[in-house]
Amino acid sequence: MPPKLDLTVAAIAEHGGRFLFVQERAARRVVLNQPAGHLESGESLVEAVVRETREETGREFRPESVTGIYLWQGPAGRTVLRVAFAGRVGERDAAAHLDRAIIRTLWLDRDRLASRSPEHRSPLVLLGVDDYLRGVRYPLDLLSQVPVAGLALRAATG
């Protein structure tokens, strides 16, 4: 049986040596994660990370680069493909309503994040920060969104 694939995006936002995280409820645990979530139907990866960051933090996210594309075999046979974006966030909209699972947002430096590793939602949390700190940056045009009509045209001419 082929693995169930979860396609997710994550925002890596750094300011003054600290990174934006959410503390959230997931699988009956309280965990730390970047603002992150699943791609929705019809959405580009960039649109998804902007939406997820707004929903989970009340902040607008401006993606500037891709810091990593990670494949992780999670618990219960789930496979996660995560695209992590580095970018900047604006001020929090005080009127924003955060997703139900979000407890709070917080800013942590790399050492404080590492000291809280049992709370990480997955190993991808620290890996994304470490890649960012190592200077890993790929241009956003690494990712291509192929319109549905484009697929039909290619199939007909291919």
ROSE-4610 file (N, C-alpha, C; in Angstrom, 1 decimal, always signed):
// ROSE-4610
residu = [M/M/M/P/P/P/P/P/P/K/K/K/L/L/L/D/D/D/L/L/L/T/T/T/V/V/V/A/A/A/A/A/A/I/I/I/A/A/A/E/E/E/H/H/H/G/G/G/G/G/G/R/R/R/F/F/F/L/L/L/F/F/F/V/V/V/Q/Q/Q/E/E/E/R/R/R/A/A/A/A/A/A/R/R/R/R/R/R/V/V/V/V/V/V/L/L/L/N/N/N/Q/Q/Q/P/P/P/A/A/A/G/G/G/H/H/H/L/L/L/E/E/E/S/S/S/G/G/G/E/E/E/S/S/S/L/L/L/V/V/V/E/E/E/A/A/A/V/V/V/V/V/V/R/R/R/E/E/E/T/T/T/R/R/R/E/E/E/E/E/E/T/T/T/G/G/G/R/R/R/E/E/E/F/F/F/R/R/R/P/P/P/E/E/E/S/S/S/V/V/V/T/T/T/G/G/G/I/I/I/Y/Y/Y/L/L/L/W/W/W/Q/Q/Q/G/G/G/P/P/P/A/A/A/G/G/G/R/R/R/T/T/T/V/V/V/L/L/L/R/R/R/V/V/V/A/A/A/F/F/F/A/A/A/G/G/G/R/R/R/V/V/V/G/G/G/E/E/E/R/R/R/D/D/D/A/A/A/A/A/A/A/A/A/H/H/H/L/L/L/D/D/D/R/R/R/A/A/A/I/I/I/I/I/I/R/R/R/T/T/T/L/L/L/W/W/W/L/L/L/D/D/D/R/R/R/D/D/D/R/R/R/L/L/L/A/A/A/S/S/S/R/R/R/S/S/S/P/P/P/E/E/E/H/H/H/R/R/R/S/S/S/P/P/P/L/L/L/V/V/V/L/L/L/L/L/L/G/G/G/V/V/V/D/D/D/D/D/D/Y/Y/Y/L/L/L/R/R/R/G/G/G/V/V/V/R/R/R/Y/Y/Y/P/P/P/L/L/L/D/D/D/L/L/L/L/L/L/S/S/S/Q/Q/Q/V/V/V/P/P/P/V/V/V/A/A/A/G/G/G/L/L/L/A/A/A/L/L/L/R/R/R/A/A/A/A/A/A/T/T/T/G/G/G]
num = [1/1/1/2/2/2/3/3/3/4/4/4/5/5/5/6/6/6/7/7/7/8/8/8/9/9/9/10/10/10/11/11/11/12/12/12/13/13/13/14/14/14/15/15/15/16/16/16/17/17/17/18/18/18/19/19/19/20/20/20/21/21/21/22/22/22/23/23/23/24/24/24/25/25/25/26/26/26/27/27/27/28/28/28/29/29/29/30/30/30/31/31/31/32/32/32/33/33/33/34/34/34/35/35/35/36/36/36/37/37/37/38/38/38/39/39/39/40/40/40/41/41/41/42/42/42/43/43/43/44/44/44/45/45/45/46/46/46/47/47/47/48/48/48/49/49/49/50/50/50/51/51/51/52/52/52/53/53/53/54/54/54/55/55/55/56/56/56/57/57/57/58/58/58/59/59/59/60/60/60/61/61/61/62/62/62/63/63/63/64/64/64/65/65/65/66/66/66/67/67/67/68/68/68/69/69/69/70/70/70/71/71/71/72/72/72/73/73/73/74/74/74/75/75/75/76/76/76/77/77/77/78/78/78/79/79/79/80/80/80/81/81/81/82/82/82/83/83/83/84/84/84/85/85/85/86/86/86/87/87/87/88/88/88/89/89/89/90/90/90/91/91/91/92/92/92/93/93/93/94/94/94/95/95/95/96/96/96/97/97/97/98/98/98/99/99/99/100/100/100/101/101/101/102/102/102/103/103/103/104/104/104/105/105/105/106/106/106/107/107/107/108/108/108/109/109/109/110/110/110/111/111/111/112/112/112/113/113/113/114/114/114/115/115/115/116/116/116/117/117/117/118/118/118/119/119/119/120/120/120/121/121/121/122/122/122/123/123/123/124/124/124/125/125/125/126/126/126/127/127/127/128/128/128/129/129/129/130/130/130/131/131/131/132/132/132/133/133/133/134/134/134/135/135/135/136/136/136/137/137/137/138/138/138/139/139/139/140/140/140/141/141/141/142/142/142/143/143/143/144/144/144/145/145/145/146/146/146/147/147/147/148/148/148/149/149/149/150/150/150/151/151/151/152/152/152/153/153/153/154/154/154/155/155/155/156/156/156/157/157/157/158/158/158]
x = [+0.8/+0.0/+0.9/+0.6/+1.4/+1.2/+2.3/+2.1/+1.2/+0.5/-0.3/+0.7/+0.6/+1.5/+0.8/+1.4/+0.9/+1.8/+1.2/+2.0/+1.8/+2.9/+2.8/+3.8/+3.5/+4.4/+4.7/+5.8/+6.2/+6.9/+6.6/+7.2/+8.4/+9.5/+10.7/+10.9/+10.5/+10.6/+11.5/+12.6/+13.6/+13.7/+13.8/+14.0/+14.9/+16.0/+17.0/+17.5/+17.7/+18.2/+17.2/+15.9/+14.8/+13.9/+13.2/+12.3/+10.9/+10.0/+8.6/+8.1/+7.4/+6.8/+5.4/+4.7/+3.4/+3.5/+2.8/+2.6/+1.1/+1.0/-0.3/-0.6/-1.9/-2.4/-2.4/-1.7/-1.7/-1.6/-2.5/-2.4/-2.3/-3.2/-3.3/-2.0/-1.2/+0.0/+0.0/+0.8/+1.1/+2.5/+2.6/+3.9/+4.3/+5.6/+6.1/+6.3/+6.0/+6.1/+6.3/+6.8/+6.8/+5.3/+4.9/+3.6/+3.6/+2.7/+2.7/+1.4/+1.2/+0.0/-0.1/-1.2/-1.4/-1.8/-1.4/-1.8/-3.3/-4.1/-5.5/-5.6/-6.7/-7.0/-7.0/-6.3/-6.2/-5.2/-4.5/-3.6/-2.2/-1.4/+0.1/+0.7/+2.0/+2.7/+2.9/+3.2/+3.4/+2.1/+1.0/-0.3/-0.6/-0.2/-0.5/+0.3/+1.6/+2.4/+1.9/+1.5/+1.0/-0.3/-1.2/-2.5/-2.3/-1.4/-1.2/-0.6/+0.4/+1.0/+0.0/-0.9/-1.9/-2.9/-3.3/-4.3/-3.7/-2.4/-1.9/-1.2/-0.8/-0.1/-0.8/-1.7/-2.3/-1.4/-0.3/+0.7/+0.7/+1.0/+1.2/+2.7/+2.8/+4.1/+4.5/+5.7/+6.2/+7.4/+7.1/+8.1/+9.2/+10.5/+11.6/+12.4/+12.4/+13.1/+12.6/+13.1/+12.8/+14.1/+13.9/+15.0/+15.2/+14.2/+14.3/+13.0/+13.2/+12.1/+12.5/+11.7/+12.0/+11.0/+11.5/+10.6/+10.9/+9.8/+9.9/+8.9/+9.3/+8.4/+7.9/+6.7/+6.1/+5.6/+5.0/+4.4/+3.1/+2.8/+1.6/+1.7/+2.9/+3.1/+2.8/+2.6/+2.4/+3.7/+3.7/+4.9/+4.6/+5.5/+5.3/+6.3/+5.8/+6.7/+6.4/+7.5/+7.3/+8.2/+7.6/+8.4/+8.5/+9.7/+9.9/+10.4/+9.7/+10.0/+10.6/+11.6/+12.1/+11.5/+11.2/+10.6/+10.4/+9.7/+9.5/+8.0/+7.7/+6.4/+6.1/+4.9/+4.5/+4.1/+3.5/+3.0/+1.8/+1.5/+0.3/-0.9/-1.9/-3.2/-4.0/-4.2/-4.8/-6.2/-6.9/-8.3/-8.3/-7.2/-7.1/-7.5/-8.3/-8.7/-7.8/-7.0/-6.1/-6.9/-6.3/-6.8/-7.1/-8.1/-8.5/-7.3/-6.5/-5.4/-4.3/-4.2/-3.1/-3.3/-2.3/-2.4/-1.8/-0.6/+0.0/+1.2/+1.7/+2.9/+4.0/+5.2/+6.4/+7.6/+8.6/+9.8/+10.9/+11.7/+12.8/+14.0/+15.2/+16.4/+16.7/+17.7/+18.0/+18.3/+19.1/+19.5/+18.3/+17.4/+16.2/+15.3/+15.2/+14.4/+15.0/+16.3/+16.9/+16.7/+16.7/+16.5/+15.1/+14.2/+12.8/+12.5/+13.4/+13.2/+12.1/+11.9/+10.8/+9.4/+9.3/+8.1/+7.9/+8.9/+8.8/+7.8/+7.0/+6.0/+6.7/+7.8/+8.6/+10.0/+10.9/+12.3/+12.5/+11.5/+11.6/+11.7/+11.2/+11.2/+12.6/+13.5/+14.9/+15.7/+15.4/+16.1/+15.9/+14.7/+14.5/+15.2/+15.3/+16.0/+17.5/+18.0/+19.4/+19.8/+19.0/+19.2/+19.2/+18.3/+18.2/+19.5/+19.9/+21.1/+22.4/+22.4/+23.5/+23.5/+22.4/+22.4/+21.7/+21.0/+20.4/+19.2/+19.3/+18.2/+18.1/+17.0/+16.7/+15.7/+15.8/+14.8/+13.4/+12.4/+11.0/+10.6/+11.3/+11.0/+11.5/+12.1/+12.4/+11.1/+10.0/+8.7/+7.8/+7.2/+6.4/+4.9/+4.0/+2.6/+2.1/+1.7/+1.3/-0.3/-0.9/-2.3/-2.9/-4.1/-4.8/-4.9/-5.3/-5.4/-4.1/-3.0/-1.7/-1.4/-1.9/-1.7/-2.4/-3.7/-4.4/-3.8/-3.3/-2.6/-1.3/-0.5/+0.7/+0.4/-0.7/-1.0/-1.5/-2.2/-2.7/-1.5/-0.5/+0.6/+1.8/+1.9/+3.1/+3.2]
y = [-1.2/+0.0/+1.2/+2.2/+3.4/+4.3/+5.0/+5.8/+7.0/+7.4/+8.6/+9.8/+10.7/+11.8/+13.1/+13.7/+15.0/+16.1/+16.9/+18.0/+19.3/+19.7/+20.9/+22.0/+23.1/+24.3/+24.8/+25.5/+26.1/+27.4/+28.4/+29.7/+29.8/+30.2/+30.5/+32.0/+32.6/+34.1/+34.4/+35.1/+35.4/+36.9/+37.4/+38.8/+38.9/+39.5/+39.7/+38.4/+37.4/+36.1/+35.2/+35.6/+34.8/+34.4/+33.3/+32.8/+32.7/+32.9/+32.8/+31.4/+31.0/+29.7/+29.8/+28.7/+28.5/+27.4/+27.6/+26.5/+26.0/+24.8/+24.3/+22.9/+22.6/+21.2/+20.4/+19.2/+18.3/+16.9/+16.0/+14.6/+14.5/+15.2/+15.1/+15.5/+16.4/+16.9/+18.4/+19.1/+20.5/+20.5/+21.1/+21.1/+22.4/+22.6/+23.7/+23.5/+24.4/+24.3/+25.7/+25.7/+26.9/+27.1/+28.3/+28.5/+27.6/+26.6/+25.6/+24.9/+24.3/+23.5/+22.9/+22.4/+21.7/+22.6/+22.2/+22.8/+22.6/+23.6/+23.4/+23.3/+22.8/+22.6/+23.9/+24.0/+25.2/+26.2/+26.0/+26.9/+26.6/+27.7/+27.5/+27.3/+26.8/+26.6/+27.9/+29.0/+30.3/+30.8/+30.7/+31.1/+30.3/+29.1/+28.2/+28.7/+29.0/+29.5/+30.8/+31.7/+33.0/+32.8/+32.0/+31.8/+31.1/+30.1/+29.4/+30.3/+31.1/+32.0/+33.0/+33.6/+34.5/+33.8/+32.6/+31.9/+31.5/+31.2/+30.7/+31.8/+32.9/+34.0/+35.3/+35.5/+36.9/+37.8/+37.3/+38.2/+37.8/+38.9/+38.7/+38.2/+37.2/+36.6/+36.9/+37.4/+37.7/+36.7/+35.6/+34.7/+35.3/+35.0/+35.5/+34.4/+33.2/+32.1/+30.8/+29.7/+28.4/+28.0/+27.5/+27.0/+25.5/+24.8/+23.4/+22.7/+21.5/+20.6/+19.3/+18.9/+17.8/+16.7/+15.5/+14.3/+13.5/+13.3/+12.7/+11.6/+10.5/+9.4/+9.6/+10.0/+10.3/+9.1/+9.3/+8.2/+7.6/+6.4/+5.8/+5.7/+5.6/+5.4/+6.6/+7.8/+9.0/+9.5/+10.0/+10.6/+12.1/+12.9/+14.3/+14.9/+15.7/+16.4/+17.9/+18.5/+19.9/+20.8/+21.9/+23.0/+24.1/+24.5/+25.6/+26.8/+27.9/+29.2/+30.2/+30.9/+32.0/+33.3/+34.1/+35.4/+36.3/+37.4/+38.4/+38.4/+38.7/+38.9/+40.3/+40.8/+42.1/+42.0/+43.1/+43.2/+42.3/+41.8/+41.0/+41.9/+41.4/+42.1/+41.7/+42.6/+42.4/+41.8/+42.1/+41.6/+40.2/+39.7/+38.4/+37.3/+36.3/+35.1/+34.0/+33.4/+32.3/+31.0/+30.0/+28.7/+28.1/+27.3/+26.7/+26.0/+25.3/+24.5/+25.4/+26.6/+27.5/+28.0/+27.8/+28.3/+29.7/+29.8/+31.2/+31.1/+32.3/+32.5/+32.9/+32.6/+32.9/+33.0/+33.8/+34.0/+33.3/+32.4/+31.7/+31.7/+31.8/+31.7/+30.2/+29.9/+28.5/+27.6/+28.2/+27.4/+27.1/+28.1/+27.8/+26.8/+26.9/+26.0/+24.6/+24.4/+23.1/+22.5/+23.4/+22.9/+22.4/+22.7/+22.3/+21.2/+20.4/+19.5/+18.4/+18.0/+17.1/+17.7/+19.0/+19.6/+19.8/+19.6/+19.8/+18.9/+19.5/+18.6/+17.6/+17.9/+16.9/+17.3/+16.4/+16.8/+17.9/+18.2/+19.2/+20.6/+20.8/+22.1/+22.7/+21.9/+22.4/+22.3/+21.3/+21.2/+22.4/+22.9/+24.1/+25.4/+25.5/+26.6/+26.5/+25.3/+25.0/+25.3/+24.9/+25.1/+26.7/+27.3/+28.8/+29.4/+29.0/+29.6/+29.3/+28.1/+27.8/+28.6/+29.4/+30.2/+29.5/+28.4/+27.7/+28.6/+29.0/+29.8/+29.4/+29.1/+28.8/+29.9/+30.3/+31.3/+30.7/+31.6/+31.1/+30.5/+30.9/+30.4/+28.9/+28.4/+26.9/+26.2/+26.7/+26.1/+26.6/+25.6/+26.0/+25.5/+26.4/+26.0/+25.8/+24.6/+24.3/+24.4/+25.3/+25.3/+24.0/+23.7/+22.4/+22.4/+23.5/+23.5/+23.2/+23.6/+23.3/+21.9/+21.1/+19.7/+19.0/+19.4/+18.9/+19.2/+20.4/+20.8/+20.0/+19.8/+19.0/+17.5/+17.0/+15.6/+15.5/+16.4/+16.4/+16.5/+17.3/+17.6/+16.7/+16.1/+15.4/+14.1]
z = [+0.0/+0.0/+0.0/-0.9/-0.9/+0.3/+0.7/+2.0/+1.8/+2.8/+2.8/+2.9/+1.9/+1.8/+2.3/+3.3/+3.8/+3.2/+2.4/+1.8/+2.6/+3.3/+4.2/+3.8/+4.4/+4.2/+5.6/+5.8/+7.0/+6.8/+7.7/+7.6/+8.7/+8.2/+9.1/+9.1/+10.2/+10.3/+11.4/+11.1/+12.1/+12.3/+13.6/+13.9/+15.1/+14.9/+16.0/+16.6/+15.8/+16.3/+16.9/+16.9/+17.4/+16.3/+16.4/+15.4/+15.9/+15.0/+15.3/+15.4/+16.5/+16.6/+17.1/+17.0/+17.6/+18.6/+19.7/+20.6/+20.3/+20.0/+19.6/+20.1/+20.0/+20.4/+19.2/+19.2/+18.1/+18.6/+18.2/+18.6/+20.1/+20.8/+22.3/+23.0/+22.3/+22.9/+22.7/+23.5/+23.3/+22.7/+21.5/+20.8/+20.3/+19.9/+19.2/+17.8/+16.9/+15.5/+14.9/+13.7/+12.9/+12.5/+12.2/+11.6/+10.3/+10.3/+9.3/+9.1/+7.9/+7.7/+6.3/+6.0/+4.8/+3.6/+2.4/+1.2/+1.0/+0.6/+0.3/-1.2/-1.7/-3.1/-3.8/-4.9/-5.8/-5.3/-4.2/-3.7/-4.2/-4.3/-4.6/-3.2/-3.2/-2.0/-1.3/-2.0/-1.5/-0.8/-1.5/-1.0/+0.3/+0.3/+1.5/+2.7/+2.6/+3.7/+4.2/+3.3/+3.7/+4.5/+4.0/+4.7/+6.1/+6.1/+7.4/+8.4/+8.0/+9.0/+9.5/+8.6/+9.1/+10.0/+9.7/+10.5/+11.9/+11.9/+13.2/+14.0/+13.4/+14.2/+14.1/+13.2/+13.0/+12.3/+11.7/+11.0/+9.6/+8.8/+7.3/+7.1/+6.3/+6.0/+4.6/+4.4/+3.0/+2.7/+2.0/+1.7/+0.8/+1.1/+0.3/-0.4/+0.2/-0.3/+0.2/-0.4/+0.1/+0.9/+2.1/+2.9/+2.9/+2.5/+2.4/+2.0/+1.4/+1.0/+1.7/+2.7/+3.6/+3.4/+3.4/+3.4/+4.7/+5.5/+6.8/+6.9/+7.4/+7.7/+9.1/+9.3/+10.6/+11.3/+12.4/+13.1/+12.4/+12.7/+12.1/+10.6/+10.0/+8.6/+7.7/+8.3/+7.5/+7.0/+5.8/+5.2/+5.0/+5.4/+5.3/+4.4/+3.4/+2.5/+2.9/+3.4/+3.9/+3.1/+2.6/+2.0/+3.0/+3.4/+4.3/+3.6/+4.0/+3.4/+4.4/+4.1/+4.9/+4.4/+5.4/+5.0/+6.2/+6.0/+7.1/+7.4/+8.7/+9.2/+9.6/+9.4/+9.9/+11.4/+11.8/+13.2/+13.3/+14.5/+14.7/+14.7/+13.9/+13.9/+15.2/+16.0/+17.3/+17.2/+16.1/+15.8/+15.2/+14.9/+14.2/+15.2/+14.7/+15.5/+15.0/+15.9/+15.5/+15.5/+14.7/+14.7/+16.1/+16.2/+17.5/+18.2/+17.5/+18.1/+18.6/+18.2/+18.6/+20.1/+20.9/+22.3/+22.4/+21.7/+21.7/+20.7/+20.4/+19.5/+20.4/+20.0/+20.8/+19.9/+20.4/+19.7/+20.5/+19.9/+20.5/+19.7/+20.4/+19.6/+19.5/+18.7/+18.3/+19.6/+20.5/+21.7/+22.5/+22.7/+23.5/+22.8/+21.5/+20.8/+20.9/+20.8/+20.9/+22.3/+23.4/+24.7/+25.0/+24.1/+24.2/+23.2/+22.7/+21.7/+22.0/+23.2/+23.4/+23.0/+23.0/+22.6/+21.1/+20.3/+18.9/+18.2/+17.3/+16.7/+15.8/+15.3/+14.5/+14.4/+13.9/+13.8/+12.8/+12.0/+10.9/+11.5/+12.7/+13.4/+13.5/+14.2/+14.4/+13.1/+12.3/+11.0/+10.1/+10.1/+9.3/+9.8/+11.1/+11.7/+11.4/+11.6/+11.3/+9.9/+8.9/+7.5/+7.3/+7.9/+7.7/+8.3/+9.4/+10.0/+9.2/+8.5/+7.6/+6.3/+6.1/+4.9/+3.7/+4.0/+2.8/+2.3/+1.1/+0.5/-1.0/-1.4/-2.9/-3.3/-4.6/-5.0/-5.1/-4.9/-4.9/-6.3/-7.3/-8.7/-8.8/-7.8/-7.7/-7.9/-7.3/-7.3/-8.5/-9.1/-10.3/-10.0/-10.3/-10.2/-11.6/-11.9/-13.3/-13.2/-14.0/-14.1/-14.5/-14.1/-14.5/-16.0/-16.6/-18.1/-18.7/-18.1/-18.7/-18.7/-17.7/-17.7/-18.9/-19.1/-20.2/-21.6/-21.7/-23.0/-23.2/-22.1/-22.3/-22.6/-22.0/-22.3/-23.7/-24.2/-25.6/-26.6/-26.3/-27.2/-27.0/-25.8/-25.3/-25.9]
